[in-house]
Amino acid sequence: MNIIEKIAAEFNVKVSQVEHTVELIDEGNTIPFIARYRKEVTGGLSDVTLRDMDERLQYLRNLEDRKEEVIRLIEEQGKLTPELKKEIEKAEVLQRVEDLYKPFKQKKATRASKAKERGLEPLAMIFYAQQQKSGSVEEIAADFINPEKEVETAEAAIQGAMDIIAEMIADDADLTKEIREKTFANGLISTEATDPEEKTVYDMYYGSTEAIAKMPNHRVLAVNRGEKEKKLKVKVTIEPTDITSLIEKQVIRGKSIFTDILKDTIADSYKRLIAPSVEREMRNVLSERAETDAVKVFAKNTEKLLMQPPVKGKRIISIDPGYRTGCKVAVLNEFGKLMAYSTIYPTQPKNDIAGTEKTLTKIIDKFGCDVIVIGNGTASRETEEVVANYLKKNNYDIQYTIVNEAGASVYSASKLASEEYPDLDVTTRGAMSLGRRLQDPLAELVKIDPKHIGVGQYQHDINQKQLDTALTNVVEDCVNRVGVDLNTASPSLLSYIAGINSGIAKNIVAYREENGKFTNRKQLMKVSKLGEKAFKQCAGFLRISDGDNALDSTSVHPESYKAAEEMMAKVGITDADIAGGGSADMDAKIQAAYPDAKVSGSVKKMAEDLGIGEMTLNDIIAEMKKPARDPREDAPPVIFRNDVKAFEDLKVDMELTGTVRNVVDFGAFVDIGVKHDGLVHISQLSDKYIKHPMDVVSVGDTVKVKIINIDHEKQKVGLTMKGLK
């Protein structure tokens, strides 16, 4: 089975779909472009499936390359047999290829290699053949005494032969596979404290054991971190006889004069060579599995956070809370432009409530603000209480909401922020960023490294390259799914558009500043370093409102304009209809154009008449119904508040509505309006069994919860969603 057939089988799709997809990838097309504009070619595969398929393609290609290399290296040694070549060629994972290559790999000097240099390999083969049923091992070994080669005694010869056999056993690919599988099935991870007297966050792992096969991913990562911080000692344990018995069955063939020596050799091989290697492999297997899962959870959370609905048309008062230096306030208009900024001191040490209320009144009266945004960091709870009391006392028709400020300080102190707002101080930039997160989360959060936006689990402990790749892909998919306004998008946002890198993004903005607003997509070809290839990838994702061509405001790709215009003429859709929000009765208009066909048949007939694919036509029709529809409209709306709860007000059995802030392997953290998020453990998320919290909740979801326990000392709240709708 070749690579294409293997991928088709694994993804349960047609071979032709994979062939065409691989061709598109190899031609340099981006995943967002393929997913959106090559549906006929791929059979409508989603961006998520295409990403997974591309990742699998790279792995299998690397596997084939490694097989070829290993075959060449063994052949150069003159040791390649037809059977070995066949075994290597049929290997399905890199681990198997490396196992088969292990006996031929150039090693540093070992006890076995030194014994071979002393001429003891023939003796080892006599031992391993086990053909003598009587006589003395020492007598046989005496023939190999050779003082010139430092083999002074029969005992030395026997030891050398045993070393050679020990390495042979350790290098046996099939045996290694069996030992690895048995260790994974029956082995334990044991952890103990480096200093049992020291109190640490790893107390629960002091003197604990857990089956390797059943160890959850989040505990793997926690144990790894504890070991890295030198708070835990971790080891893999298994009853040695379980393994040595397995090896003996493979190695020992009946009773011979070599049986006892071989048993000792097997014990030595396992303890000295196999066990340390398998322990490393078990730890690596667990870590890789846990890291891969953590990356997926992080990516999914990031996607949900980025795809939260924007709050449009609102004037914002954005407050970045603080104590000693006060709370920074930024006032933003409906488009995120800074109109004013100030500092208030509602918290300790000043507690200037009167001054805070005076400043807020002045801002509200002057700018007519609709929403107050408060960051959820230091002093958030106290600031929120002052704001809630102020709004209640003055009977303003203004609501407030809490925004997760993770990463805001990273952005505000970044080179990007200083380039965007060179005249503003770091704290004012931070307050602006919080307000803009409410107005357009996607446009603002792309300015921050996704690792810093607060929706991960052990993100600093996992493979950084793997994490960066996954998060970059998620951001790219989200940005292209939504599309961006070519005349307002920042370089940060533009750089995630298919076919556009950071250099081209800056060139687009420079062109815009020098020549004024883009009036049509064709002008992109005038941007420095944006050639035909980049134009093809990016054009459909870049929108122009009030431009020369109404289709430029939609996700219809320029390559389909001719067909779209012919379709518009057939059904009587005008540019004005597109500009006015689309035509909801498109299906009826298409049916009227093809009265003899059913609705689905009419679309098929129209696609044939226009010379385009049916999937492409359906996408164009969807755009005509609701041009540039924002997929974020389907996400749960932002929760606004007009009161605040103190931690002391919370009671067991109290029911609350909250927003899911983070989802991890063991549960979900929910913002319930107090300083610290409550935890819904995985066992409390659903009335039925679930494998992962993401089966029922996502970041940004609005959920109903009930308090089941409160820890006042640690300020922790346990929640349940069981029995609640």
Secondary structure, 3 states (H helix, E strand, C coil): CCHHHHHHHHHCCCHHHHHHHHHHHHCCCCHHHHHHHCHHHHCCCCHHHHHHHHHHHHHHHHHHHHHHHHHHHHHHCCCCCHHHHHHHHHCCCHHHHHHHHHHHCCCCCCHHHHHHHCCCHHHHHHHHHCCCCCCCHHHHHHCCCEHHHCECCHHHHHHHHHHHHHHHHHCCHHHHHHHHHHHHHHCEEEEEECCCCCCCCCHHHCCEEEEHHHCCHHHHHHHHHHHHCCCEEEEEECCHHHHHHHHHHHHCCCCCCCHHHHHHHHHHHHHHHHHHHHHHHHHHHHHHHHHHHHHHHHHHHHHHHHCCCCCCCCCEEEEECCCCCCEEEEEECCCCCEEEEEEECCCCCCCCHHHHHHHHHHHHHHHCCCEEEEECCCCHHHHHHHHHHHHHHHCCCCEEEEECCCCHHHHHCCHHHHHHCCCCCHHHHHHHHHHHHHHCHHHHHCCCCHHHCCCCCCCCCCCHHHHHHHHHHHHHHHHHHHCEECCCCCHHHHCCCCCCCHHHHHHHHHHHHHHCCCCCHHHHHHCCCCCHHHHHHHHHHEECCCCCCHHHHCCCCHHHHHHHHHHHHHHCCCHHHHHCCCCCCHHHHHHHHCCCCCHHHHHHHHHHHHCCCHHHHHHHHHHHHCCCCCHHHHCCCCCCECCCCCHHHCCCCCEEEEEEEEEECCEEEEECCCCCCEEEEHHHCCCCCCCCHHHCCCCCCEEEEEEEEEECCCCEEEEECCCCC
